[in-house]
Amino acid sequence: MAPFDLVPRDIVIAQAAGVILALGSALMLYAMVAKVNRRLPAGQQVLFMLLNPLTVSRITRDFRRFYPHSRLNLLRVSFAALAFVLVVASTLRLINLWR
């Protein structure tokens, strides 16, 4: 039995797709930070490495204020939600297979 036969291929693909979508969501967040920082004064700019839920909500609020017609935030949230669903669903399926 090959080591790759332990986990079905569809579960591996779903997990990989979830990780790729989560990385895409993170990259979109960093793009939002860069766009918001371009509009803020030097003393109010957000550091890329100090992101927490409060900072992300501030970035989202400022991004909507500066770029009201942009769909980047909607796309970022959609990627994150889809990544979560894929990873959780494939993990639950894997748990059920191993019982």
Secondary structure, DSSP 8 states (H G I E B T S, - for coil): --GGGSS-HHHHHHHHHHHHHHHHHHHHHHHHHHHHHHHS-GGG---TT---HHHHHHHHHHHHHH-TT--HHHHHHHHHHHHHHHHHHHHHHHHHHT-
